[in-house]
């Protein structure tokens, strides 16, 4: 197993978070149309665990109102 520095680990984690956030945003845009910049900023600011939870929970959303409520709770 190759040695991974803490900087590499942080970079890997940040990359995963950015990719997860981008995927969730694409899914939301496809389902509900364009997102407000403020909403996109909120999603980007979420930690990876919350982005992953949002990726699952968005399957139950009926509108952007549900997304806004989810973001307020998390």
Buried (B, 14 or more C-beta within 10 A) or exposed (E): EEEEEEEEEEEEEEEEBEEBBBEBBEBBEEBBEEBEEEBBEBBBEBEBEBBBBBBEBBEEBEEBEBBBEBBEEB
